[in-house]
Amino acid sequence: MAENKINLVLIGDDERILEKQLSILSYAHDTKSKIICSKSIIDSISKHTQDEHSIVIINLTTNGLQELQFLNNIDSKKSAIIIIGDQQNIELLSQAIRAGVKDFIDYRDFESKLDGVFCNIKKSISHVYNKNNVKQLNAIINAKGGSGASFIASNVAYTLSKEANLKVALVDLDLQFGSLGLNFDKVPKYSIAEALNAIEDLDSISLEAYMSKYNENLSLLLPSPADILLPGEINVSYLQRLLELLKINYSQTVVDLPRLIDPVSSMIMEQADQVTLVVQQNLAQFRDGRRLIHILNKDLDIPLDKISIVINRYDPKNSLRIEDLKNIVNHNKVYTIANDFERVASASNLGIPLCESSPNSKIAQDIKELAKNLGKVEFQEKRKSLFNRFLS
């Protein structure tokens, strides 16, 4: 599909109405349009709601409630969906809201409203797609051991895969004590060390055999839980080639680094679009953060605008505040993640990212904001506008 191209699919059982709707949207010359007319539209709904670059207009038939219930049960739908039906039918409206449609237009009003609704949705999809269609490498490292870099990396990667609907690779480069897989209840079939040993024969297709898939968009590249690699045993050029292959397959790569400055971590941080230091809210960690920023900026020549600091387990009642950290490290790019030990521990024990198990919590919202900034992406708005509109 050409860049910026949006597909338009019109589904219904009345060809005359579908042709009229297409004529209303005839100005949309940069879209690829398709009309699907059938007495039973359920199969068409299943087939044509999987493309994130499509707008699907569904004209409900006399079986509208069943069609919306079917739509609600499709877990993998990605298209922006507009429903045209009887807006006075509360059951249809309720089911449409549950199904997460973008808008519901009354069949009596589509001639006056379809154009504006379509235009707004198309603009939104194009804007998000253009901004998110950028490759990004994020490196995340503790300023002091145990600050929570693996937790942050895991949830940032999960959030980017879920909220931005992007292909994300999460890489654990702690080759001695890496435990990132536990956050997803994953044990690798093949390890990152095995991928590196086979790098000369790998391409972007065969690389996928070494990835542990968590969901449709998120895959993990993990160290072996049984073998330990010593510093110096990793060929930096091999690792660089591995990153290049990941970049072909994934829009976002998130690397969880051990607290170690060596040729491997230096190469990763020098190539990263953003390096994130994770600290907790005490003076010793703030001072370690200052030292690590100095090393990154002065010794590795990483510009300050590519360095971020995250205060994990942030407590606004603590005597050390954000301004104190900024003054100590002489750096202003600071984010905070709320302290919620019980939720973090529960998610860890279950082997589920916290942003999946408690998506509406304050800590999950903090991580979502961090992920948006680190990934340099925009998240599509949650589909609550339909519900709010009918409440008003």
C-alpha positions in Angstrom: 0.0 0.0 0.0 1.3 3.4 -0.9 2.2 5.7 1.9 -0.7 7.7 3.3 -3.2 5.5 1.3 -6.4 4.8 3.2 -8.7 2.0 2.0 -12.5 2.6 2.1 -14.8 -0.4 2.3 -18.6 0.0 2.1 -20.6 -3.0 3.3 -24.4 -3.5 3.1 -27.3 -5.3 1.5 -28.6 -2.5 -0.7 -26.4 -1.7 -3.7 -28.2 1.5 -4.5 -27.5 2.9 -1.0 -23.9 1.8 -1.2 -23.4 3.5 -4.6 -24.9 6.7 -3.2 -22.6 6.6 -0.2 -19.6 6.1 -2.5 -20.7 9.1 -4.6 -20.9 11.3 -1.5 -17.3 10.3 -0.8 -16.1 10.6 -4.4 -13.8 13.5 -3.5 -11.6 10.9 -1.6 -9.5 10.3 -4.7 -6.5 9.1 -2.7 -8.5 6.2 -1.3 -8.9 2.7 -2.7 -12.6 2.1 -2.5 -14.6 -1.2 -2.5 -18.3 -1.9 -2.3 -19.4 -5.3 -0.9 -23.1 -6.0 -1.3 -24.5 -9.1 0.3 -27.7 -10.3 2.0 -25.5 -11.8 4.7 -22.7 -9.3 5.6 -21.2 -11.0 8.6 -18.5 -12.8 6.6 -17.6 -9.5 5.0 -17.3 -7.8 8.4 -14.9 -10.5 9.6 -12.8 -10.3 6.4 -12.5 -6.5 6.0 -11.9 -5.2 9.6 -8.3 -6.4 10.0 -6.5 -3.5 8.2 -5.4 -0.6 10.4 -5.3 1.7 7.3 -8.9 1.0 6.3 -12.2 2.8 7.1 -15.1 0.4 7.0 -18.6 1.7 6.7 -21.1 -1.0 7.7 -24.8 -0.5 6.8 -26.7 -2.7 9.3 -29.3 -5.0 7.8 -32.4 -6.3 9.6 -30.0 -8.5 11.5 -28.2 -5.5 12.9 -27.9 -6.7 16.5 -26.4 -10.0 15.5 -24.0 -8.2 13.1 -22.8 -5.9 15.9 -22.5 -8.7 18.4 -20.3 -10.5 15.8 -18.3 -7.4 15.3 -17.8 -7.1 19.1 -16.4 -10.6 19.2 -13.7 -10.0 16.7 -10.5 -9.5 18.8 -8.2 -8.6 15.9 -10.2 -5.8 14.3 -8.0 -2.9 13.5 -10.0 -0.8 11.0 -11.8 2.4 11.9 -15.5 1.4 11.7 -18.5 3.6 11.0 -22.0 2.1 11.6 -25.0 3.3 9.7 -28.3 2.1 11.2 -31.2 3.1 13.4 -29.9 5.5 16.0 -33.2 5.3 17.9 -32.6 1.7 18.7 -30.9 1.7 22.1 -29.8 -2.0 21.8 -28.0 -1.2 18.6 -26.3 1.8 20.1 -25.2 -0.1 23.2 -23.8 -2.9 21.2 -22.0 -0.5 18.8 -20.3 1.2 21.8 -19.2 -2.2 23.1 -17.8 -3.1 19.7 -15.6 0.0 19.7 -16.9 1.6 16.5 -15.7 5.1 15.6 -19.1 6.6 14.9 -22.8 5.6 14.5 -24.8 7.6 11.9 -28.5 7.3 11.7 -29.6 5.8 8.3 -32.0 8.7 7.8 -29.1 11.3 8.1 -26.2 9.7 6.3 -26.4 12.0 3.3 -25.7 15.1 5.5 -23.3 13.5 8.0 -21.3 10.8 6.3 -18.9 13.2 4.5 -17.9 15.1 7.7 -17.5 11.9 9.8 -15.4 10.2 7.1 -13.2 13.2 6.6 -12.4 13.5 10.4 -11.6 9.8 10.8 -9.4 9.8 7.7 -7.5 12.8 8.9 -6.9 11.1 12.3 -5.7 7.8 10.8 -3.4 9.6 8.4 -1.9 11.8 11.1 -1.2 8.9 13.5 0.1 6.6 10.7 2.6 9.3 9.4 3.9 10.0 12.9 4.2 6.4 13.9 5.8 5.2 10.7 9.3 5.9 12.1 11.8 3.4 13.3 12.9 4.0 16.9 15.5 2.4 19.2 15.2 3.0 22.9 17.8 1.9 25.5 16.8 1.7 29.1 19.3 1.3 31.9 19.4 1.5 35.7 21.4 4.3 37.2 21.7 2.1 40.3 21.0 -1.7 40.4 17.4 -2.6 41.2 15.8 0.7 40.2 13.3 -1.0 37.9 14.7 -0.7 34.3 13.4 -4.1 33.3 9.9 -3.3 34.6 9.9 0.0 32.7 11.3 -1.5 29.5 8.7 -4.3 29.6 5.8 -2.0 30.1 7.0 0.6 27.6 7.4 -2.1 25.0 3.9 -3.6 25.7 2.3 -0.1 25.7 3.8 0.8 22.3 2.6 -2.6 20.8 -0.9 -2.1 22.2 -1.7 1.6 22.2 0.3 2.6 19.0 -0.5 -0.8 17.3 3.2 -1.1 16.3 5.5 -4.0 15.8 7.8 -3.9 18.8 11.0 -5.9 19.7 12.0 -6.1 23.3 15.6 -7.2 23.9 17.1 -8.3 27.2 20.8 -7.7 27.1 21.5 -8.7 30.6 23.2 -11.9 29.4 24.1 -13.1 32.9 21.1 -12.3 35.1 18.4 -11.2 32.7 14.9 -11.9 34.0 12.9 -9.8 31.6 11.1 -12.9 30.3 9.5 -13.5 33.7 7.5 -10.3 33.2 5.8 -12.1 30.3 5.9 -15.7 31.6 8.2 -16.5 28.6 11.2 -18.9 28.4 13.0 -18.6 25.0 13.2 -21.6 22.7 16.3 -20.0 21.2 18.4 -17.4 23.0 20.0 -14.1 21.9 23.4 -15.8 22.1 22.2 -18.5 19.6 20.9 -15.7 17.3 24.3 -14.0 17.4 26.2 -17.3 16.7 24.0 -17.7 13.6 24.1 -14.1 12.5 26.0 -14.7 9.3 23.2 -16.9 8.0 20.3 -14.9 9.4 18.0 -12.6 7.5 14.9 -10.8 8.6 12.7 -13.8 8.0 14.8 -16.4 9.8 15.4 -14.0 12.7 11.8 -14.6 13.7 12.6 -18.1 14.8 14.7 -16.6 17.7 11.9 -14.3 18.8 9.5 -15.2 21.6 6.1 -13.9 20.6 3.9 -12.4 23.3 1.1 -11.0 21.3 0.5 -10.1 17.7 2.7 -7.0 17.8 5.2 -7.7 20.6 8.1 -10.2 20.4 11.0 -10.7 22.9 14.6 -11.6 22.3 15.9 -13.1 25.5 19.1 -14.6 27.0 19.3 -18.2 28.0 18.2 -18.9 31.6 20.7 -21.7 31.7 23.9 -20.2 30.1 26.0 -17.3 31.2 27.9 -15.1 28.8 30.9 -13.2 30.2 31.8 -9.6 29.3 33.8 -9.7 26.1 32.2 -12.8 24.7 29.7 -10.8 22.6 30.9 -9.7 19.2 29.8 -6.1 18.9 29.6 -6.1 15.1 27.4 -9.2 15.3 25.1 -7.4 17.7 25.0 -4.4 15.4 23.9 -6.6 12.5 21.2 -8.1 14.8 19.9 -4.6 15.5 19.8 -3.9 11.8 17.7 -7.0 11.2 15.3 -6.1 14.0 14.9 -2.7 12.5 13.6 -4.3 9.3 10.9 -6.2 11.1 10.0 -3.9 13.9 9.0 -0.2 14.1 10.2 0.0 17.7 13.1 -1.7 19.4 13.4 -1.4 23.2 16.6 -2.7 24.8 16.9 -3.5 28.5 20.6 -2.9 29.3 22.5 -4.1 32.3 24.1 -1.5 34.5 27.4 -1.8 32.8 29.5 0.4 30.5 31.3 -1.8 28.0 31.7 -2.0 24.2 28.2 -3.7 23.9 26.2 -1.2 26.0 28.2 1.7 24.6 27.4 0.7 21.0 23.7 0.3 21.9 23.5 3.7 23.7 25.4 5.5 20.9 23.0 4.2 18.3 19.8 4.7 20.4 17.4 7.4 19.6 16.8 7.8 23.3 18.7 6.6 26.4 16.6 6.4 29.5 18.1 6.3 33.0 15.9 4.8 35.7 16.4 6.0 39.3 14.4 5.8 42.5 13.7 8.7 44.9 16.8 8.9 47.1 19.9 11.0 47.2 22.3 8.1 46.4 20.4 7.2 43.2 20.2 10.9 42.1 24.0 11.1 42.5 24.5 7.9 40.5 22.2 9.4 37.8 24.3 12.5 37.6 27.5 10.4 37.2 25.9 8.2 34.5 24.7 11.3 32.6 28.2 12.7 32.7 29.6 9.4 31.3 27.0 9.3 28.5 27.4 12.9 27.5 31.1 13.5 28.0 32.7 10.1 27.3 30.2 8.6 24.8 29.3 11.9 23.2 25.5 11.3 23.5 23.7 14.6 23.3 21.7 15.6 26.4 18.5 15.9 24.4 18.7 12.1 23.8 18.9 11.3 27.5 15.8 11.0 29.7 15.5 10.2 33.4 12.7 8.3 35.0 12.0 8.4 38.7 10.4 5.1 39.4 8.2 4.5 42.4 7.7 8.3 42.7 6.0 9.5 45.9 5.0 13.2 45.9 5.2 13.2 49.7 8.9 12.4 49.6 11.2 15.2 50.7 13.2 14.8 47.5 11.1 16.2 44.6 11.5 16.4 40.9 13.1 19.8 41.1 15.8 18.4 43.4 16.7 15.7 40.9 16.9 18.3 38.1 19.2 20.4 40.2 21.4 17.5 41.2 21.8 16.0 37.8 21.6 19.4 35.9 19.1 17.9 33.5 15.4 18.7 32.9 14.1 15.8 30.8 12.5 13.9 33.8 9.4 11.6 34.0 7.8 10.0 37.0 6.2 6.6 37.5 3.8 6.4 40.5 4.6 4.1 43.4 2.2 1.1 43.4 4.1 -1.8 44.9 1.1 -4.1 45.2 0.1 -3.9 41.5 3.7 -4.2 40.3 4.3 -7.3 42.5 1.0 -8.9 41.4 1.7 -8.4 37.7 5.2 -9.8 38.2 3.9 -12.9 40.0 1.4 -13.5 37.2 3.9 -12.9 34.4 1.7 -10.2 32.8 2.8 -6.6 32.1 1.2 -4.2 34.6 -0.1 -2.1 31.7 -2.1 -5.2 30.6 -3.4 -6.3 34.1 -4.2 -2.8 35.4 -4.5 -0.5 32.3 -6.5 2.2 34.1 -4.2 2.6 37.1 -2.2 5.8 37.8 1.1 3.9 37.3 -0.1 2.5 33.9 -1.1 6.0 32.8 2.4 7.3 33.8 4.0 4.5 31.7 1.7 5.3 28.8 2.8 8.9 28.8 6.5 7.8 29.0 6.0 5.3 26.1 4.4 8.0 23.9 7.4 10.3 24.5 10.1 7.7 24.2 8.6 6.1 21.1 7.8 9.5 19.5 4.4 8.3 18.6 0.8 9.2 19.0 -1.8 6.8 20.4 -5.2 6.7 18.8 -7.8 8.0 21.2 -9.9 5.5 23.0 -13.3 5.1 21.4 -15.4 6.7 24.1 -16.5 9.7 22.0 -19.5 7.7 20.7 -20.7 6.9 24.2 -20.2 10.5 25.4 -22.0 11.9 22.4 -25.1 9.9 23.1 -25.0 10.7 26.8 -25.1 14.4 25.8 
